[in-house]
């Protein structure tokens, strides 16, 4: 795949710096960390801007602007550079030639579905854990946002060359699955003919448990009708968890989400993994037996200091050392979570956890744990996803009693479609609360970015028909010299896609792709609408075949960028729109 224009210019800057070193204008061997090449906020400042002189000036012992002038002189000789300007304290602004942008347009088409991808993550394995909802019922919209963010991030990392493990951690060993088993036992009794009118407080009320109860009744008859809980709890828990995970997998499939690995907490405990992690940490002096500080303020009645095994999390930035076992010797949630991350780190160079905002209080301790367990070798990120408020025409949606007092993900996807759900979930940063309005998600207006991006791609797809009707035939790469500066504005924006992808993958922020696509759609619609007011700006002109072929080629390249971006966020591009604004 040919290097992108941005990569080529960056390489030219590196070579210009090498030349300054050879000439003695720059000391050899200076670290170039922090050197950037960015698109300026204002087009008045050129096409690209670099901080190279400002980054290197201090270590070089020269004034930034003085170094910038020397570097600018070298860069003015680059074929793809039309002009160079030193601005402010030492920024270097570049304007590129129109031919450079025409070459980038051809590169987009040549790269096709690979455009924007890279090998920056080659050789690295990243474990992305997302969703990990308790296996106690169907997916609801509280889980949806994290599912989409995690899946889109996994796509991004794979597109940038990483080997990605998509993982779901099944919390099948806590008290909530015992409650699930008791709830299923009630439905089992119902299947045997017992009357169940009101679900007792504390049990799961959803109708989705009825089928599990009937299945158990079919298999065991009335064997467990009057049996003590100890006789059926393990069996019912196992069957219930398996049934719930089947439902969860089906729900996620509606969003196009499939995990590579389902890690079981129960299996982790059965295999003695927490004890193994404890031994490993004790050998390194990172776990000791100590007493927790008393709670701040008045200690609760009956509180006594108890010696517990404590992880030295304060050595890794946490507020206090954390117990890995309870007073009765059982593992704390942190103890099992620590062991789980120990296992993940065995086959991953980097780890990302997509968690709900309600887990914010546990971030410091698990970051500390992974730093200790990987001895600082592995990058670990936690992305907290804020809540989603459901609306219908601006009015909060009432919860579904049928589903057990929540709105199921499946119901939402079936109403508005997978693509609308996925795109909408990425229209805000994951850390910011968001509203999901059923009406807005399917609204055919420019205020709905899902529609606006789809409509831009559909308009591009319609051009082949328009071209055929006008007798314009495009075969291979046409002469692109008819494309003027206004046409190339679209190319300049599309050419930012590879850098947006790299930045989004590095920052673990897939919403940047949705934002970029919305900006690209706005720019394309503006170019299209310009042809309504001025026939000379139309993409297809019956009176000018050369410009028509060039603009048809341009539109095809923009369509490819749309498809590549939509693929990253898991959205299917549409070929035509049923409605127009």
MIDRENRO-617009 format. One line per field, with one value per residue (C-alpha): x, y, z; residue in one letter. Coordinates in pm, whole numbers, padded with zeros to 5 digits, always signed. Example, Ala and Ser with C-alpha at 12.3 -4.5 7.8 and 13.67 -1.06 7.14 Angstrom:
u	c(+01230  +01367)
v	c(-00450  -00106)
w	c(+00780  +00714)
resn	c(A  S)
This chain:
u	c(+00000  +00150  +00243  -00012  +00063  +00095  +00347  +00545  +00566  +00659  +00938  +01055  +01073  +01285  +01518  +01540  +01643  +01902  +02041  +02064  +02260  +02502  +02551  +02620  +02315  +02167  +02353  +02340  +02139  +01877  +01563  +01275  +01007  +00706  +00756  +00415  +00269  -00091  -00370  -00408  -00743  -00766  -00705  -00547  -00246  -00190  -00249  -00008  +00187  +00486  +00635  +00972  +01177  +01009  +01065  +01436  +01545  +01613  +01838  +02003  +02081  +01926  +01617  +01313  +01241  +01603  +01593  +01251  +01388  +01666  +01426  +01172  +01442  +01510  +01144  +01069  +01259  +01024  +00829  +00494  +00531  +00399  +00498  +00643  +00580  +00732  +00466  +00458  +00741  +00853  +00569  +00623  +00310  +00308  +00088  +00096  +00062  -00266  -00083  +00010  -00357  -00443  -00183  -00340  -00679  -00536  -00375  -00713  -00860  -00554  -00558  -00932  -01060  -00708  -00692  -00647  -00511  -00156  +00089  +00163  +00040  +00213  +00353  +00129  -00162  -00439  -00707  -01023  -01272  -01616  -01978  -01912  -02269  -02379  -02543  -02876  -03093  -03112  -02897  -03051  -02960  -02737  -02506  -02542  -02310  -02015  -02074  -02057  -01759  -01565  -01643  -01557  -01233  -01146  -01207  -00982  -00699  -00722  -00719  -00395  -00223  -00283  -00384  -00705  -00867  -01232  -01316  -01623  -01574  -01861  -01933  -02081  -01953  -02103  -02415  -02612  -02604  -02734  -03022  -03067  -03083  -03350  -03547  -03532  -03642  -03954  -04023  -03953  -04227  -04452  -04386  -04490  -04825  -04763  -04920  -04672  -04848  -04595  -04220  -04065  -03849  -03486  -03551  -03537  -03894  -03841  -04054  -03732  -03672  -03989  -03836  -03548  -03792  -03996  -03679  -03574  -03922  -03909  -03571  -03620  -03993  -04085  -03755  -03666  -04016  -03970  -03595  -03371  -03186  -02853  -02982  -03062  -02872  -02560  -02756  -03004  -02729  -02533  -02838  -02957  -02618  -02585  -02933  -02865  -02536  -02714  -02961  -02677  -02490  -02805  -02864  -02507  -02535  -02819  -02557  -02308  -02093  -01914  -01649  -01347  -01334  -01571  -01372  -01559  -01509  -01631  -01371  -01104  -01182  -01207  -00864  -00706  -00595  -00640  -00414  -00154  -00164  -00128  +00180  +00338  +00281  +00400  +00726  +00785  +00687  +00370  +00129  +00164  -00055  -00178  -00470  -00681  -00715  -01047  -01319  -01300  -01522  -01700  -01622  -01933  -02054  -01873  -01583  -01262  -00915  -00861  -00541  -00593  -00368  -00322  -00193  +00050  -00157  -00033  +00305  +00137  -00067  -00373  -00512  -00478  -00363  -00640  -00747  -00758  -00939  -01222  -01213  -01365  -01085  -01297  -01173  -01275  -01403  -01071  -00886  -01058  -01035  -00663  -00624  -00835  -00606  -00302  -00438  -00521  -00171  -00021  -00112  -00159  +00087  -00184  -00523  -00832  -01135  -01461  -01655  -01971  -01933  -02046  -01705  -01517  -01426  -01237  -01020  -00722  -00687  -00706  -00465  -00229  -00278  -00201  +00107  +00235  +00130  +00290  +00588  +00506  +00552  +00190  -00020  -00353  -00646  -00989  -01256  -01560  -01887  -02157  -02528  -02772  -03108  -03384  -03629  -03913  -03968  -03796  -04001  -03833  -03929  -04123  -03960  -04089  -04266  -04262  -03882  -03848  -03844  -03590  -03581  -03409  -03138  -03315  -03632  -03438  -03240  -03554  -03725  -03455  -03200  -02848  -02676  -02872  -02797  -02426  -02364  -02568  -02376  -02059  -02191  -02058  -01744  -01792  -01723  -02013  -02377  -02598  -02962  -03089  -03410  -03593  -03739  -03409  -03225  -03436  -03510  -03434  -03261  -02914  -02952  -02924  -02561  -02656  -02890  -02657  -02362  -02581  -02731  -02385  -02282  -02611  -02565  -02220  -02363  -02625  -02357  -02287  -02644  -02621  -02292  -02436  -02732  -02493  -02279  -01982  -01776  -01508  -01248  -00945  -00780  -00884  -00694  -00730  -00595  -00949  -01002  -00960  -00881  -01248  -01276  -00958  -01100  -01280  -00956  -00781  -01047  -01060  -00680  -00701  -00865  -00542  -00432  -00777  -00763  -00418  -00518  -00846  -00670  -00395  -00636  -00884  -01157  -01362  -01609  -01350  -01435  -01805  -01715  -01489  -01755  -02007  -01762  -01687  -02059  -02118  -01835  -01963  -02321  -02187  -02002  -02314  -02538  -02295  -02394  -02758  -02672  -02394  -02425  -02050  -01991  -02197  -02027  -02167  -02178  -02309  -02121  -01782  -01676  -01321  -01439  -01721  -01478  -01242  -01522  -01674  -01333  -01319  -01663  -01569  -01268  -01479  -01726  -01440  -01339  -01701  -01712  -01383  -01492  -01834  -01675  -01469  -01780  -01972  -02224  -02331  -02319  -02646  -02672  -02983  -03210  -03582  -03642  -03464  -03482)
v	c(+00000  +00338  +00576  +00846  +01208  +01292  +01008  +01119  +01481  +01368  +01163  +01469  +01666  +01390  +01401  +01782  +01751  +01490  +01738  +02009  +01767  +01692  +02063  +02132  +02355  +02102  +01883  +01516  +01266  +01496  +01311  +01392  +01275  +01505  +01615  +01648  +01722  +01835  +01995  +02356  +02459  +02735  +02681  +03027  +02866  +02619  +02249  +02111  +02253  +02114  +02200  +02045  +02359  +02428  +02070  +02066  +02427  +02406  +02099  +02247  +02567  +02796  +03015  +02822  +03075  +03068  +02691  +02713  +02945  +02697  +02404  +02596  +02670  +02299  +02210  +02467  +02243  +01947  +01874  +01837  +02167  +02481  +02728  +02741  +02999  +03038  +03155  +03268  +03145  +02882  +02684  +02592  +02604  +02420  +02456  +02156  +02156  +02061  +01773  +01638  +01619  +01465  +01197  +01134  +01096  +00826  +00662  +00639  +00454  +00230  +00134  +00073  -00090  -00077  +00304  +00439  +00113  +00068  -00176  +00047  -00223  -00513  -00761  -00643  -00838  -00637  -00788  -00578  -00678  -00531  -00583  -00840  -00793  -01016  -01328  -01262  -01163  -01017  -00725  -00386  -00041  +00014  -00247  -00133  +00165  -00023  -00306  -00072  +00125  -00194  -00356  -00044  -00008  -00371  -00300  +00006  -00182  -00464  -00206  -00064  -00401  -00532  -00887  -00838  -01068  -00973  -01093  -01118  -01182  -01389  -01305  -01647  -01697  -01415  -01385  -01255  -01595  -01762  -01516  -01609  -01978  -01910  -01704  -01992  -02236  -02026  -02052  -02425  -02453  -02247  -02492  -02774  -02601  -02386  -02042  -01754  -01421  -01189  -01235  -01202  -00896  -00961  -01214  -01147  -01097  -01118  -01346  -01448  -01698  -01893  -02098  -02201  -02313  -02515  -02675  -02782  -02918  -03120  -03267  -03329  -03351  -03274  -03402  -03060  -02940  -02991  -03050  -02826  -02549  -02724  -03010  -02801  -02470  -02573  -02742  -02459  -02199  -02372  -02415  -02061  -01904  -02110  -02004  -01637  -01642  -01787  -01498  -01247  -01389  -01364  -01006  -00906  -01074  -00834  -00560  -00759  -00827  -01158  -01224  -01449  -01557  -01594  -01611  -01764  -01636  -01971  -02158  -01913  -01990  -02365  -02366  -02191  -01890  -01634  -01840  -01861  -01483  -01438  -01662  -01475  -01139  -01261  -01382  -01024  -00868  -00715  -00888  -00878  -00966  -00650  -00468  -00219  +00129  +00184  +00360  +00737  +00898  +00684  +00317  +00098  -00088  -00418  -00316  -00494  -00487  -00812  -00923  -00978  -01037  -00693  -00599  -00306  -00100  +00229  +00147  +00183  +00499  +00374  +00550  +00252  -00109  -00352  -00685  -00982  -01210  -01159  -01243  -01586  -01665  -01628  -01407  -01044  -00925  -00747  -01072  -01257  -00956  -00938  -01305  -01255  -00977  -01190  -01453  -01199  -01054  -01393  -01366  -00991  -00704  -00449  -00462  -00243  -00269  -00104  -00052  +00120  +00448  +00274  +00102  +00431  +00360  +00043  +00186  +00289  -00048  -00251  -00016  -00068  -00445  -00470  -00250  -00495  -00812  -00709  -00541  -00228  -00397  -00392  -00092  -00102  +00131  +00154  +00340  +00434  +00451  +00679  +00601  +00631  +00794  +00663  +00912  +00907  +01248  +01402  +01217  +00959  +00605  +00403  +00076  -00252  -00464  -00761  -00764  -00723  -00345  -00257  -00186  -00469  -00408  -00646  -00436  -00119  -00279  -00427  -00087  +00143  -00099  -00208  +00069  +00351  +00210  +00160  +00497  +00687  +00526  +00684  +01035  +01141  +01062  +00751  +00949  +01188  +01100  +01076  +01068  +00810  +00933  +00668  +00933  +01115  +00790  +00735  +01097  +01187  +01519  +01669  +01685  +01306  +01215  +00853  +00962  +01235  +00999  +00732  +00996  +01118  +00765  +00703  +01023  +00904  +00569  +00746  +00917  +00608  +00619  +00992  +00943  +00667  +00884  +01164  +00930  +00958  +00641  +00600  +00332  +00331  +00649  +00953  +01277  +01456  +01794  +01932  +01911  +02261  +02387  +02375  +02012  +01924  +02057  +01723  +01535  +01736  +01633  +01269  +01250  +01312  +00971  +00770  +01010  +01009  +00629  +00628  +00888  +00711  +00377  +00527  +00721  +00429  +00664  +00514  +00804  +01003  +00796  +00884  +01251  +01240  +01073  +01340  +01614  +01440  +01402  +01772  +01863  +01629  +01758  +02114  +02023  +01853  +02146  +02389  +02228  +02320  +02690  +02668  +02402  +02429  +02271  +01959  +01623  +01509  +01756  +01641  +01927  +01840  +01476  +01534  +01717  +01464  +01172  +01345  +01433  +01086  +00946  +01195  +01094  +00728  +00790  +00977  +00687  +00448  +00653  +00647  +00269  +00222  +00444  +00283  -00062  +00042  +00136  -00168  +00011  -00105  +00164  +00210  +00219  +00436  +00620  +00549  +00914  +01244  +01560)
w	c(+00000  -00098  +00180  +00252  +00165  +00533  +00582  +00279  +00396  +00748  +00594  +00401  +00727  +00879  +00578  +00597  +00962  +00864  +00610  +00877  +01095  +00812  +00744  +01112  +01153  +01396  +01647  +01556  +01755  +01907  +02017  +01787  +02029  +02019  +01661  +01496  +01156  +01188  +00991  +01113  +01258  +00998  +00627  +00628  +00797  +00516  +00463  +00724  +01015  +01204  +01542  +01453  +01515  +01849  +01967  +01879  +01937  +02311  +02290  +01981  +02169  +01909  +01891  +01760  +01488  +01371  +01338  +01173  +00902  +00819  +00815  +00606  +00348  +00311  +00291  +00022  -00219  -00165  -00484  -00306  -00119  -00290  -00017  +00334  +00603  +00948  +01192  +01552  +01773  +01522  +01368  +01005  +00788  +00457  +00152  -00075  -00451  -00615  -00782  -00438  -00349  -00685  -00617  -00276  -00441  -00666  -00362  -00187  -00483  -00519  -00150  -00150  +00166  +00312  +00301  +00651  +00787  +00906  +01058  +01358  +01595  +01422  +01669  +01953  +02098  +02263  +02486  +02471  +02739  +02688  +02786  +03064  +03189  +03475  +03326  +03493  +03198  +02847  +02744  +02811  +02685  +02985  +02831  +02471  +02470  +02618  +02372  +02073  +02206  +02277  +01944  +01743  +01936  +01862  +01491  +01510  +01673  +01419  +01135  +01272  +01268  +01621  +01698  +01893  +02150  +02206  +02555  +02775  +03147  +03282  +03648  +03722  +04077  +04280  +04488  +04191  +04019  +04335  +04323  +03957  +04049  +04314  +04062  +03814  +04083  +04128  +03754  +03775  +04039  +03813  +03529  +03762  +03814  +04121  +04110  +04091  +04127  +04287  +04255  +04603  +04664  +04571  +04294  +03920  +03790  +03412  +03195  +03018  +03301  +03230  +02950  +03177  +03444  +03194  +03057  +03406  +03478  +03158  +03253  +03626  +03678  +04040  +04185  +04325  +04415  +04787  +04795  +05007  +04827  +04868  +04651  +04345  +04372  +04179  +03900  +03862  +03873  +03597  +03373  +03434  +03357  +03038  +02927  +03004  +02816  +02514  +02529  +02570  +02271  +02060  +02174  +02090  +01751  +01670  +01697  +01491  +01798  +01851  +02114  +02072  +02434  +02729  +03053  +03347  +03701  +03837  +03631  +03742  +04105  +04048  +03884  +04184  +03981  +04263  +04489  +04211  +04166  +04542  +04552  +04263  +04432  +04772  +04616  +04505  +04835  +04692  +04932  +05307  +05604  +05769  +05926  +05735  +05877  +06056  +05858  +05869  +06129  +06382  +06330  +06280  +06587  +06620  +06394  +06490  +06337  +06147  +05982  +05611  +05309  +05154  +04810  +04812  +04568  +04719  +04565  +04226  +04279  +04467  +04776  +05009  +05012  +04920  +05076  +04844  +05092  +05337  +05706  +05631  +05384  +05070  +04792  +04765  +04430  +04389  +04463  +04180  +03950  +04017  +03922  +03610  +03486  +03571  +03332  +03061  +03072  +02985  +02617  +02568  +02535  +02605  +02774  +02752  +02979  +02877  +03199  +03306  +03494  +03814  +03822  +03855  +04217  +04128  +03851  +04065  +04231  +03913  +03735  +04029  +04011  +03640  +03681  +03943  +03761  +03431  +03599  +03403  +03065  +02952  +02861  +03042  +02981  +03139  +02944  +03150  +02960  +03092  +03106  +02817  +02877  +02650  +02502  +02255  +02096  +02394  +02655  +02882  +02785  +03040  +03133  +02995  +03258  +03024  +03025  +03399  +03444  +03175  +02801  +02618  +02364  +02127  +02130  +02048  +01766  +01614  +01623  +01485  +01332  +01416  +01222  +01385  +01730  +01665  +01501  +01760  +02047  +01904  +01852  +02190  +02386  +02596  +02914  +02850  +02931  +02626  +02524  +02277  +02121  +01918  +01687  +01631  +01555  +01242  +01154  +00792  +00853  +00865  +01243  +01249  +01171  +01098  +00822  +00694  +00648  +00486  +00257  +00148  +00054  -00126  -00327  -00432  -00539  -00749  -00960  -01170  -01302  -01365  -01545  -01763  -01854  -01953  -02162  -01927  -01898  -01631  -01694  -01469  -01346  -01552  -01605  -01270  -01377  -01429  -01052  -00914  -00564  -00462  -00572  -00386  -00059  -00030  -00086  +00185  +00436  +00325  +00344  +00719  +00765  +00824  +01098  +01255  +01264  +01426  +01684  +01765  +01810  +02024  +02247  +02258  +02133  +01847  +01858  +01661  +01354  +01379  +01422  +01117  +00903  +01004  +00901  +00572  +00503  +00566  +00326  +00056  +00083  +00058  -00263  -00399  -00312  -00475  -00805  -00744  -00742  -01000  -01274  -01330  -00989  -01060  -01035  -01370  -01655  -01991  -02158  -02007  -02004  -01868  -01553  -01512  -01518  -01275  -01033  -01063  -00966  -00678  -00552  -00572  -00351  -00096  -00102  -00026  +00278  +00397  +00363  +00543  +00830  +00858  +00864  +01167  +01365  +01240  +01019  +00672  +00399  +00211  -00166  -00184  +00054  +00082  +00170  +00118  +00327)
resn	c(X  X  X  X  X  X  X  X  X  X  X  X  X  X  X  X  X  X  X  X  X  X  X  X  X  X  X  X  X  X  X  X  X  X  X  X  X  X  X  X  X  X  X  X  X  X  X  X  X  X  X  X  X  X  X  X  X  X  X  X  X  X  X  X  X  X  X  X  X  X  X  X  X  X  X  X  X  X  X  X  X  X  X  X  X  X  X  X  X  X  X  X  X  X  X  X  X  X  X  X  X  X  X  X  X  X  X  X  X  X  X  X  X  X  X  X  X  X  X  X  X  X  X  X  X  X  X  X  X  X  X  X  X  X  X  X  X  X  X  X  X  X  X  X  X  X  X  X  X  X  X  X  X  X  X  X  X  X  X  X  X  X  X  X  X  X  X  X  X  X  X  X  X  X  X  X  X  X  X  X  X  X  X  X  X  X  X  X  X  X  X  X  X  X  X  X  X  X  X  X  X  X  X  X  X  X  X  X  X  X  X  X  X  X  X  X  X  X  X  X  X  X  X  X  X  X  X  X  X  X  X  X  X  X  X  X  X  X  X  X  X  X  X  X  X  X  X  X  X  X  X  X  X  X  X  X  X  X  X  X  X  X  X  X  X  X  X  X  X  X  X  X  X  X  X  X  X  X  X  X  X  X  X  X  X  X  X  X  X  X  X  X  X  X  X  X  X  X  X  X  X  X  X  X  X  X  X  X  X  X  X  X  X  X  X  X  X  X  X  X  X  X  X  X  X  X  X  X  X  X  X  X  X  X  X  X  X  X  X  X  X  X  X  X  X  X  X  X  X  X  X  X  X  X  X  X  X  X  X  X  X  X  X  X  X  X  X  X  X  X  X  X  X  X  X  X  X  X  X  X  X  X  X  X  X  X  X  X  X  X  X  X  X  X  X  X  X  X  X  X  X  X  X  X  X  X  X  X  X  X  X  X  X  X  X  X  X  X  X  X  X  X  X  X  X  X  X  X  X  X  X  X  X  X  X  X  X  X  X  X  X  X  X  X  X  X  X  X  X  X  X  X  X  X  X  X  X  X  X  X  X  X  X  X  X  X  X  X  X  X  X  X  X  X  X  X  X  X  X  X  X  X  X  X  X  X  X  X  X  X  X  X  X  X  X  X  X  X  X  X  X  X  X  X  X  X  X  X  X  X  X  X  X  X  X  X  X  X  X  X  X  X  X  X  X  X  X  X  X  X  X  X  X  X  X  X  X  X  X  X  X  X  X  X  X  X  X  X  X  X  X  X  X  X  X  X  X  X  X  X  X  X  X  X  X  X  X  X  X  X  X  X  X  X  X  X  X  X  X  X  X)
